[in-house]
């Protein structure tokens, strides 16, 4: 089993071919905003009663939304409660495209998962993305000219082939939706890009990032997401994943971390604290902005008090519909 503790940043060298497991066999048994097709939508349930009743969310949290609240409670409200639209960015949409290609590549049999095959998937995958979300095409200077767009995505795919050999991998799961309910009815949920399972049952959780790796000492946000997934999987499968692996295609870096049961307990306490903060904001109606370095990237400055704006009034019942939390009357 993998036993080396801690977190390791590994620059690109030879393709990484071995899953977490004792024998490290050639094959193992067996994807913010639009930045990843692994982005999860909150699960909804129909309120009993009228057929046209609004859909009410189950109380719960995904890693992305947890990070939103930690970054800025008002941003969380805008995205989750108000569900305000945000214009897609080229980087985020490119990430969605590359994630989708990496998922589809494993539909081909081992031996045919080549860089050329991955590049050949780009046009059809892009067409599917644009069909589902036409606004994505707006990130291109000319929606009809995809030459440079596919070249940029192809460069990220090429870098992935320096890090992993897909012909020596057989993922147990791709784009795996996971959820688990804590004892108090609060649900944790997310979607995992790739899950590798070795013959001895050891689990490796893999997440693709099309940006650059964080500087040493600034891996916390990315590792929070992976520990979140590890916590959910440990509750679902009865064992702590052997390896958490982030694949950064922006600079060809692998970030690997071996989690422990103790740190997953700490992660659960942290998640509960975040949810307590969300519940407090929902019940009080106070979603305070938290100014910081990322404000310059925010699409909602015109509505933020920090920039002289005023948030829109929330319709009656909006918080309960979005979060499953009923503010006091």
C-alpha positions in Angstrom: 0.0 0.0 0.0 1.0 3.6 -0.3 2.4 4.7 3.0 4.5 7.9 2.4 2.6 10.7 4.2 2.1 14.3 3.3 1.8 16.1 0.0 4.1 15.8 -3.0 4.3 18.2 -6.0 5.8 16.3 -8.9 6.9 18.2 -12.1 6.3 16.4 -15.4 8.8 13.7 -16.2 7.8 10.2 -17.4 4.1 9.3 -17.7 2.6 8.2 -14.5 1.3 4.7 -15.0 0.7 3.1 -11.6 -2.5 3.2 -9.5 -2.5 3.2 -5.8 -2.1 -0.4 -4.7 0.3 -3.1 -3.5 1.4 -4.5 -6.8 1.0 -1.3 -8.9 -0.2 -3.3 -11.9 -0.3 -2.0 -15.4 -4.1 -1.7 -15.3 -6.4 -1.1 -12.5 -9.8 -2.6 -12.1 -12.8 -1.3 -13.2 -14.3 15.8 -14.6 -15.4 27.4 -10.4 -18.2 28.1 -12.9 -17.7 26.1 -16.1 -14.1 25.3 -15.1 -14.8 21.6 -14.9 -17.5 19.2 -16.1 -17.1 17.8 -12.6 -19.0 20.8 -11.3 -22.1 19.4 -9.4 -25.6 20.8 -9.4 -27.3 20.7 -6.0 -29.7 17.8 -5.7 -33.4 18.9 -5.6 -36.5 17.2 -4.3 -40.2 18.1 -5.0 -42.0 19.5 -2.1 -45.0 17.2 -1.3 -48.3 18.7 -2.2 -49.2 20.7 -5.2 -48.0 19.5 -8.6 -46.5 22.9 -9.4 -44.8 23.3 -6.1 -41.3 24.8 -6.3 -38.4 22.5 -6.1 -36.7 22.6 -2.7 -33.0 21.7 -2.3 -32.0 19.1 0.2 -29.7 20.7 2.8 -26.2 19.9 1.6 -23.0 21.2 0.1 -20.5 20.5 -2.6 -16.8 21.4 -2.5 -17.2 24.3 -5.0 -20.1 25.9 -3.0 -18.2 25.4 0.2 -15.3 27.3 -1.3 -17.6 30.0 -2.5 -18.9 30.6 1.0 -15.4 30.7 2.5 -14.4 33.1 -0.2 -17.4 35.4 0.2 -20.8 34.7 1.7 -22.5 37.2 -0.6 -20.9 35.4 -3.6 -22.4 32.2 -2.3 -25.8 33.8 -2.1 -25.6 35.2 -5.6 -24.6 31.8 -7.1 -26.8 29.5 -5.0 -29.8 31.4 -3.9 -30.2 34.1 -6.6 -28.6 31.9 -9.2 -27.4 35.0 -11.1 -25.9 34.3 -14.5 -22.1 34.7 -15.0 -20.5 35.2 -18.3 -18.2 32.2 -19.2 -14.5 32.8 -19.4 -12.3 31.3 -22.1 -10.2 29.5 -19.4 -13.2 28.0 -17.8 -14.9 26.9 -21.0 -11.5 25.4 -22.3 -11.4 23.5 -19.0 -14.8 22.1 -19.6 -13.8 21.0 -23.1 -10.6 19.3 -22.0 -12.3 17.5 -19.1 -15.0 16.2 -21.5 -12.3 14.9 -23.9 -10.4 13.2 -21.1 -13.6 11.5 -20.0 -14.5 10.3 -23.5 -11.0 9.1 -24.4 -11.4 6.1 -22.1 -14.4 4.9 -24.2 -11.7 3.7 -26.7 -10.0 0.4 -25.9 -6.5 0.4 -24.5 -3.9 0.8 -27.2 -6.1 3.3 -29.1 -6.0 6.0 -26.5 -3.5 8.2 -28.2 -2.9 11.9 -28.4 -4.2 12.0 -32.0 -7.3 10.2 -30.8 -7.8 12.7 -28.0 -7.4 15.6 -30.5 -9.8 14.0 -32.9 -12.5 14.2 -30.1 -12.2 17.9 -29.8 -14.6 19.0 -32.6 -17.5 16.7 -31.7 -17.1 17.4 -28.0 -17.0 21.1 -28.6 -20.2 20.9 -30.7 -21.9 19.0 -27.9 -20.9 21.6 -25.3 -22.1 24.5 -27.5 -25.4 22.7 -28.2 -26.0 22.4 -24.5 -24.7 25.9 -23.6 -24.6 28.2 -26.7 -23.2 31.0 -24.6 -19.9 29.1 -24.4 -19.2 30.0 -28.1 -19.1 33.6 -27.0 -15.6 33.2 -25.6 -14.2 32.7 -29.1 -13.4 35.9 -31.1 -15.0 34.1 -34.1 -17.3 31.2 -33.2 -16.8 29.8 -36.7 -13.0 29.7 -36.4 -11.9 27.1 -33.9 -8.4 26.5 -35.1 -6.6 28.4 -32.4 -9.2 27.2 -29.8 -8.5 23.5 -30.6 -4.8 24.1 -30.7 -4.8 25.5 -27.2 -6.9 22.6 -25.9 -4.7 20.2 -27.8 -1.6 21.6 -26.0 -3.2 20.8 -22.6 -4.1 17.3 -23.8 -0.5 16.8 -25.0 0.8 17.8 -21.6 -1.5 15.2 -20.0 0.1 12.5 -22.0 3.5 13.4 -20.4 1.9 12.8 -17.0 -0.2 9.7 -17.4 -0.5 6.9 -20.0 -4.2 6.2 -20.5 -3.4 2.9 -22.2 -2.2 1.6 -18.9 -5.2 2.8 -17.0 -8.7 1.4 -16.8 -10.7 3.8 -14.5 -13.2 2.2 -12.3 -15.4 5.4 -12.6 -15.4 8.6 -14.7 -17.4 11.7 -13.7 -18.7 9.8 -10.7 -21.5 11.5 -8.8 -21.2 10.8 -5.1 -23.3 11.8 -2.1 -23.6 10.8 1.5 -25.9 12.0 4.2 -24.5 12.9 7.6 -26.2 11.9 10.8 -28.2 15.1 11.1 -29.6 14.9 7.5 -27.0 17.2 6.0 -25.8 15.9 2.6 -22.3 16.1 1.1 -22.2 15.7 -2.7 -19.9 16.2 -5.6 -18.7 14.7 -8.9 -15.2 13.1 -9.1 -13.3 13.3 -12.4 -11.8 9.8 -12.2 -11.6 7.0 -9.8 -9.0 4.3 -10.1 -9.3 1.1 -8.0 -6.4 -1.4 -7.7 -7.0 -5.1 -7.4 -6.5 -4.9 -3.7 -9.3 -2.3 -3.4 -7.0 0.7 -2.9 -8.6 3.8 -4.3 -7.0 6.7 -6.1 -9.1 9.9 -6.5 -8.0 11.9 -9.6 -9.0 15.5 -10.5 -7.9 17.3 -13.6 -7.1 21.0 -13.4 -6.4 22.9 -16.6 -4.7 25.8 -14.8 -1.3 25.9 -13.1 -0.4 24.2 -9.8 -0.5 26.3 -6.7 2.7 27.6 -5.2 4.2 25.5 -2.4 2.3 26.2 0.8 -0.8 27.3 -1.1 -2.3 23.9 -1.9 -5.0 24.2 0.8 -8.0 25.0 -1.3 -7.3 22.3 -3.9 -6.7 19.7 -1.2 -9.9 20.7 0.6 -11.8 19.7 -2.5 -10.0 16.3 -2.6 -10.4 15.7 1.1 -14.1 16.4 0.7 -14.3 13.7 -1.9 -12.2 11.4 0.2 -14.5 11.9 3.2 -17.6 11.0 1.0 -15.9 8.0 -0.5 -14.7 6.7 2.9 -18.3 6.8 4.2 -19.6 5.1 1.0 -16.9 2.5 0.6 -15.7 1.9 4.2 -12.1 2.8 3.5 -9.9 5.9 3.2 -8.6 6.5 -0.3 -5.0 5.6 -0.6 -4.1 8.5 -2.9 -5.5 11.9 -3.8 -4.1 13.1 -7.1 -4.5 16.5 -8.8 -3.3 16.7 -12.4 -2.3 20.3 -13.3 -2.2 20.5 -17.1 -1.3 24.2 -17.1 2.3 23.5 -16.0 2.5 19.7 -16.1 2.5 19.0 -12.4 1.1 16.2 -10.3 0.0 17.0 -6.7 -0.3 13.9 -4.7 -1.5 13.5 -1.1 -2.0 10.4 1.1 -4.9 11.2 3.4 -5.4 9.8 6.9 -8.6 8.9 8.8 -7.7 11.6 11.3 -7.5 14.4 8.7 -10.8 13.3 7.2 -12.4 13.7 10.6 -10.9 17.2 10.7 -12.3 17.9 7.2 -15.8 16.8 8.4 -15.6 19.2 11.3 -14.6 22.0 8.9 -17.4 21.2 6.6 -19.9 21.3 9.5 -18.5 24.6 10.5 -19.0 26.0 7.0 -22.6 24.7 6.9 -23.3 26.3 10.3 -22.1 29.6 8.8 -24.4 29.1 5.8 -27.3 28.2 8.1 -26.7 31.3 10.2 -26.6 33.6 7.2 -29.7 32.0 5.7 -31.7 32.4 9.0 -30.5 35.9 9.6 -30.7 37.1 6.0 -27.2 38.5 6.3 -24.9 37.6 3.5 -21.9 39.8 4.1 -19.4 40.5 1.4 -15.8 39.5 2.1 -13.5 41.8 0.2 -10.3 40.2 -1.1 -7.9 39.7 -3.9 -10.4 37.7 -6.0 -13.0 40.6 -6.0 -11.4 41.8 -9.3 -12.6 38.6 -11.0 -16.1 38.7 -9.6 -19.0 39.1 -12.1 -21.3 40.7 -9.5 -19.5 43.9 -8.5 -22.4 46.1 -9.6 -24.6 44.4 -7.0 -22.0 44.3 -4.2 -22.0 46.9 -1.4 -18.2 46.8 -1.4 -18.4 48.5 -4.8 -21.3 50.7 -4.0 -24.0 48.3 -5.3 -27.1 46.9 -3.7 -28.0 43.2 -3.8 -31.4 42.4 -5.2 -34.3 41.6 -2.9 -34.8 37.9 -2.4 -38.2 36.6 -3.3 -40.2 34.9 -0.5 -39.1 31.3 -0.1 -36.0 31.7 -2.2 -33.6 30.6 0.6 -35.7 27.5 1.4 -35.9 26.5 -2.2 -32.2 26.9 -2.8 -30.8 25.6 0.5 -33.6 23.6 2.2 -33.3 26.0 5.1 -36.5 27.9 6.3 -35.6 31.3 7.8 -37.7 32.2 10.8 -40.8 34.3 10.1 
